[in-house]
Amino acid sequence: MAFDGLMVSVSGVRGRVGEALTPEVMATYAAAFGAWATRQHPGRPVIVGRDSRVSGEMFTRIVHGALESVGCHVIDIGMVPTPTVQMEVEHHHAAGGLAITASHNPIEWNALKFIGSSGLFLSADEGAQMRALLETGIPRATWDKLGRVEFDTHAIARHLDAVLALPFLDVAAIRAKQFHVALDCCHGAGSRIMPQLLERLGCTVSAIGMDADGKFPRPPEPVAENLGDLSALVREAGAVIGLATDPDVDRLALVDETGRPIGEDYTLAFAVRAVLPSRPGSVVTNLSTSKVVQDAAQDGGARFQFAPVGEVNVALAMRDAGSTIGGEGNGGVILPELHLGRDAPVAVALVLHLLATSGKTVSALVAAHPKYVIVKDKLDRPDAPLTAVYQALRERFPDATADTQDGLRLDWPDRWVHLRPSGTEPIVRVIAEGPTEDAARQLVADAREPLSALVGAS
Ligand code: MG
């Protein structure tokens, strides 16, 4: 069964609403997921939650019906962060969960994300098993075996309670500081959890983007160029920090007290610095993450390890390594003590814990450690395999440490370059980081050289 223009990945399907992403697509994939999940775990419920997107309510009704048609007991938890759906799968001992969210994608998109019974996104094997039902046929329930839908409105409260109950989180120290924070939820699901979290942490909040209607007033990815309004708010309000969440609240970006976006990689770096003093151990990030995280791990005496790009790859590596903390440089913090998924609410709590316990400002925390510049580039993917490119680069840079888990990453003490074919587009991504922009650009140029030759030849 094929749907034109639909982006199908290991743990989800996404597309533009009314184009590739139709009610039929949502119903088919939701039913296939429900049948697969409850075949593994008969009798257990399936959790459904959504972000604030305009099409979210419509797709929720469709997903409910599709799940009932395969006999699922649905527990709908309403408009919530994606990490809340993951936590509720564990809370309800569910067979799995569906999050109706296109995360940081532009306003015209929506998507379905598949969560397994462990609360992790589906792995490649699980995703393939589930999609096999699309070929072999989805087993529907007869009239007497249809599922049912119930609603649980306490998911956000449980999520908040779990964050605030983290034993090492110094809630009293944070509350004592009475921080004034600026917040931008970009009309996403963040407004359902962030104000309560910040209030319970004793903060005064100046906020924008709090209507959870999915009508994003700017591109919703929380990258520096999209945070101009938050920067202005930090300065106007005299806030000590600016917090920006993406629409499904698994990523957090920070603005310093002068109104400068500090780059998403610092969210995880700060979280690592907050956690390691109480929870020494190991740190895992994906291969495209800034050295600021590696530096934080090293300063905290933790082991450090890379995982292939993709949230589930990082989560699985963290589970195998028994990691204390990890995540992605895009502002995705994973704290296994809470659950194995990116979680912006816990990231906020950890960042404020670091501010409170260090007594430093955000800009001072950034200035205290080496700074790097990241340069990103992309090229058309050649028809020929990239092994020759990797080999040429390894021969050219024998002094670099090579990691081949996901494309090729070459590492030096103060710089790195990572080449990998995109999983969703016909391109090769090249990311480099160095102590200066020139150094990073040079690495990108070096990596492009054998790649361009191959593209030219193909
Ligand atoms: Mg997201």
Residues whose N, C-alpha, C, O or C-beta is under 5 A from the ligand:
A	BS01	MG	S103 H104 D246 D248 V249 D250 R251
